[in-house]
Amino acid sequence: MSSPPVSRPERTVLVGVTGGIAIYKAVELVRGLVKDGLQPLVVSTAAAQRFVMPLTFAAVSQAPVLDDESAWQASGGWFQHIEAARQARVMVVAPATANTLAKMAAGMADNLLTAIYLAFRGPVIVAPTMNWAMNEHPATVENLRLLAKRGVEVLPTEEGELACGEEGSGRMASPDAIRLAVRRALAGTASGPLRGRKVVVTSGGTRERIDAVRFIGNRSSGKMGRAVADEAYLRGARIALVTTRPAEGTPYPVVRVESAEDMAAAVRSEVSDADVLVMAAAVADFAPREAREGKIERAARDTLTLELVRTVDVLAATAKPGLFRVGFAAEAGPQLQRARAKKAAKGVDMLVFNDILAEGVGIGSDENEITIITATGETHVPRTSKAACATAIVDEIEAGLGAP
């Protein structure tokens, strides 16, 4: 079972929910933000509670919901709007109704949400939702223009069938699009050793071609590498993800590759101006000497013999002064001593060990159990989510970059 989320104030996101039918998508949004390793703090208006009860948001956010009633009961009383504004790094209002947008544009503070907005000093994102006619009304257009002028990011509405049965532009942006905007905003506010540094991360398992339809590969899902890339991005790093797996919804560049040779070429190109390389990919150790043209016909033979040759050692081939290199050792069993030897042999700054035979963790799983080996010691991370493992890995990278 995954560990409970660790409190990280710099990952707190204020999520204002207002009284629009699209609020059901906000439940999915909040759940997705938690999955992203963020801490949503939901602020609900009275109108929003006619659609979705606060208990629903409390359950998916794993935190109490703030509203007009609880504001006066909570610690701080009249200053709840100030306390909430201080807690968060980014604020998003989704759904943002025409009424709430008008209040924000006019500087009104007649409920907790609008009072927090006036007190908040970080990036603000709004995801409008309303009937197409309301969306196109000059008052709404002017309110959105004014908010954008003040630095609020206004996500465009989507075309389609509206709750009233009419067609037009007024549907709220998708939860995935909103999550992407939130991550970009958070990355822009980050500070620390990784801010502005380029980090190259590899993920997934390579495929080595046998013929036009067959390949030698492995079961790597690419989840661990993607989690490391996401975590480093949130800390302000410039990410290049080199992967064999689909990577939709990333706020950073992705280079898709297939074979070990492809990955080596892509990594060689990306690390030319990089500060950190994280080799989380499961690169094939061997590949067929020759890839056959067309398809090998089964009927023509009873056996098939392949001659395999070593592939390039991508990690070893990328060694250069000033590049902080992180390797991974996926061993069959608790072979920690082998991992220590691998770190020494490859001359990497850090090595992450995991046992692929341990039940419920590793390849294809959403969880992992790792030991991080550095020049100064070893850190064991008990079974937890791969996102939490990524946090520990990036913590050690930052510590290494800060070391003399």
N, C-alpha and C positions, 0 to 999 in steps of 0.2 A: 504494500500500500504506500502511496506517495506521502511525503512529509507535508505538514501544513505549510502554507505560504509564510515566508520569512518577511517581517516588516521591513520595507524599504521606502522611506518617505519620498525619496527622489523618483519613485515609480508610481506615486499616487496621482490618479486622474479623476477630476471632478466630472461626473456625468449628470447633466441636468436633463430631466425628462419632463415633458409637458403634455397637455391634453390633446393628443392627436391619435388617430387610429393606428398610425405607424408605430406606436409605442411597443407593440408586440415585437417588433424588430429590435427594439432597444434591449429587450431581455437577452436576445442572441448576442447583441453587441457587448453587453456587460460580461456575459459568459466568455466571449472571445477574448476580451481584454485580460481576464483572469488567466486564460490559457496562454496568453502572450507573456505572462510573468508580471503583469501590471496589477495595481491595486485600485480598482474603481471605487469611488466614494459617490454614491448616488444621491442626488438632490431632487426630490419629487415635488411638483406643484400640486395644489388641491385638485385641479382639473385632471392631472395625470392619474390620480388615485381613483378616479371614477372608471378608469380603464384597467389599470393593473395595481393590485394592492402592494404596499411597501414590502410585505413579507416575501413576495416573489423576488424582488430585487435584492433583499437582504440575503436570501438563500443563494442566489447565483453569484453575488459579489463577495459573500463571506464577510460582510460588514454591515453595521446598522445603517438604515436609510435616514437621511436628513429631510425634514419637511417643516412646514410652518408651525405645526404643533410641537414637534420634538425640539425645535430650536429654543423654545423658552424653558424646556425641561432639562436640556442638556447642560453640562458643565460650561459655565461662561455666560449662560443666559442671553442677554442682549447682544453679546459679542460673538455669537455663534457664527455669523456671516464672516467675521474677521478671522476667526480660528480656522474655518473651513478654507478660506482663501489662502491662508498661510500654509496649509497642509499639502496642497497640490502643486504639481509642476505644470500641468496642462488642464484646460477646461474644455469640455465638449457639450453642446446642447443638441440632443437628438432623441426624439423629434423636436424641431424648433418650429412652433406654430407661428402664424402671422401675428397673433396677439403678443406672444413673448418677444418676438423679433422687434415689434413696435416699441415695447417697453424698453428693450435694450438700447435701441437707437435713440429713444427720448431720454434715457438716463433715469427712468423710473425705478424705484426700489420698493414695490408694494408687496413683495413676497420674498422668501428666503433666497430663492434662486437668483432673482434680479439683484438683490442686495449683494450676494456673493460675487456676481459678475462685476459690479462696480468696484468691489474691493480687490478683485483678482488682478495680478500684474504679470501673469504668464501668457503664453499663447492661448488663444480662444478659437474654437472651431464650432461652426453651426451647420446643422444638416436640416434645411427647411423642408417642410411637408405641408401641403394644403391643396385645395381645389385649384385647377389651372387658372380659373378666373381671378381668384384671390392672389395667386402667384404673379399674375401679370398686371394686377392693379398698380397704378402709379405710386400709391402710398407704399406698397410692399417693395416695389422696385427701388424706390428712393431709400427706404430703410435699409435694404441690403447693400445698396451702394455706399451709404453712410457708414455702415458697420465695416465694410471692406476697406474703406478709406482710413478707418481707425486701426486697421491691422487685423481685424477678425477674418479668419479663413472661412469663406462661404462655399460649402460643397454644392455643386450643381444638383438640381433635382433631376429625376429620371422621367422619361416618357413612358406612358402605359395606361392601363385601366386604373381609375381612381376609385376610392371607396364609394363615391356617389354613383358609380356606374358610368361616368363620362370618361372620355379619353383625353389625355393631355399631359403637360409637364407639371408635376407636383408631387410625384412619388419621392419618398426619402431615399437618399443614397444608400447603397447596400451596407450592411454591417462590416463587410470586408473592406470596402472603400473607406469607411470611417476609421476602422482600426489602422489602416495604412496611414491615414492623415495624422492620427494620434502618435504613431511611432515616429513619423517624420518630425513632428513637433517636439517630442521628447528628445530625440537625437540632437535637435538644434539647441536644446538647453543644457546639454551634457557638459560636464567639466571633469578633468582627470587625465591620467597618463595617456589614454587612448584617443582623446579628442584630436581630430585632424590627422591622425596617423592612418596609414593604409594597412589593412589586414586582409590577407588572402586566405580563404578557407576552402578546403576541398571536402566533398561529401559524396556518398553513394559508392556503389561497387562498379568497377569497370567491366566492360564486355569485350571479350577477345574473339574476333571473328573466325569461325571455322569455314563456313561457306555463306552463300547469300541469305540463308535463313537461320543458321545455327550459330551459337556462340558458347564460349566458356565464361561463366560469370559467378557471382556469389549473391547472397541474400541481403546484402546491406541495404537498408532503407534510406540512408542519408539523413535520418532525423537528428543524429548527434551533431553532425557538422552544421546543419541548418540552425540548430539551437545555439551553437557557438557564434555563428554569423549574426543571428538576431540579437544576441546579448551584446556582442561587441559594437554592433550598430547603435544600440540604445545608449551606449557610452560615448558616442560621438565619433567612432571610427569610420573611415571610408572603407567600405567592404567591397571585395570582389569574390563572389562565390563561384567556384569552379566545380561543377557537379554533373553527375550522370543521371540525376533524377529530376522530374518536373519540379519547378520552384515558382509557382504562381504567387502573386501577392507580395513580392519582396520589394522593399523600398530602395534596394541597391542593385547594382549591375550583376547579372548572372551569365556565366559562360557555360554552355552545355557541351559536354564531351561524351565520348563513348569508351574508347580504349585507353590503356595505360599510356600508349604513345601520344594520343590526343591530350590526355591530362598533363603529361610532362611538358608538351609544347605550350599549353595554355598557362601552366604555372610558371614556366620559364619566362614567358612574356609578362605576366602580371607582377612577378616579384622584382622586376627591374627597378621599380620605384616604391617597393613595399617596405614596411617596418617589421611586420609579423607574418609568418606563414604557419597556418594550422592545418596539418595533414590528417584530417579525420576520415578521408576516403579509404575504402577497402580496395586498394590497387592490386590487381592480379599479379602474382609472382611469376607466372609463366603464361605464354601465349603460343598458339600454333605457329610453327616456323613459316608456313605458307597458308594463306586463306584461299580456299578453292573458289574458282569461278562458278557461278550458277549454283545448283543444288546437288549435293551428293545423293545419288539414288539408292534407296534401301534395297531394292530388289536385286541389284547387281552384286551384292556382297553379303556375307554372313558376319563379317567382323570389320571393324574400322580401327586403324592404328594412326594415331596422331603423334607427330614429333613436336614436343614442346620445348621452347627456349626461354631463358630468363627475360623478363621485361626490365625496363629501366628503373632504377631506384630513384624515384622522383625526389624524395626527401634529401638523399645524399647529394644528388645532382644540383640542388638549389643552394647549397651552402655558400654564403658570401658574408663579408664583414658587415656588421651592423644589422643583419637580419635575425630577428628572434624567432627561432624555429621550434615548433611544437609537434612531436610525433605521437602516434597512438600505437599501442601494442595490444591486440586482441588475441589472447592466448587461450588454449583449450585446457582449462584447469587453473588452479591458483599458482601460476608460474611467475610470481613476483620477481624472483631472482633473474629469470630470463629477461623480464622487462628492464631491470636495472642494467643488465649487460647490454641490452639493445640501446639504451640511452647512451651508454659510454661508447659503444661501437659507432653509432651514427653521429655522435658529437652534438646532439641537440640540446637546447637550453631547458627543455621540459618534455616529459613523456607521460602520457595518460594510459594507465593499464586497466583492462577489464577482462573478466573471465567469461568467455562466450558460452561456457557450459553451465553457468549459474542459472538457476531456474527463474524465469520471469523477467530477466534483464538482458540487455545487449541487443543483438541483431534483430531488427524488426519491431522491437518493443518500444513503448513510450517511456520506459524506465531504464535505469542503469545503476551500476555500482562500480565505482572507479577508485583508483589510487593515483594521485598526481605526484610525480617524482620530479623534483627540482634539484638545483645545486645545493640548496640549503636544507633540504629535508623531504619528507613524504607526508601527504595529506590524504587520509582515507575519507571518501564520501560514501556513507552507507546507502542502501537502495533508496532511490528517490526518482523524481521525474528527470528526464534528460534536460529540461529547462533549468532545473536546480543544479544539475551537474555542470551545465554550461556556465552558470553563474560562478561556481567554484573555480572552473578552469580559467575564466576571464579574470577573476580576482587574482589568480596566481600569475597570469600574464602581466597584469598591471604592476604587481609587486616586482616581477622580474625586470620590467622596463624601467621601474623606478630605482632599481639597484645600481650601485656604482659599477 
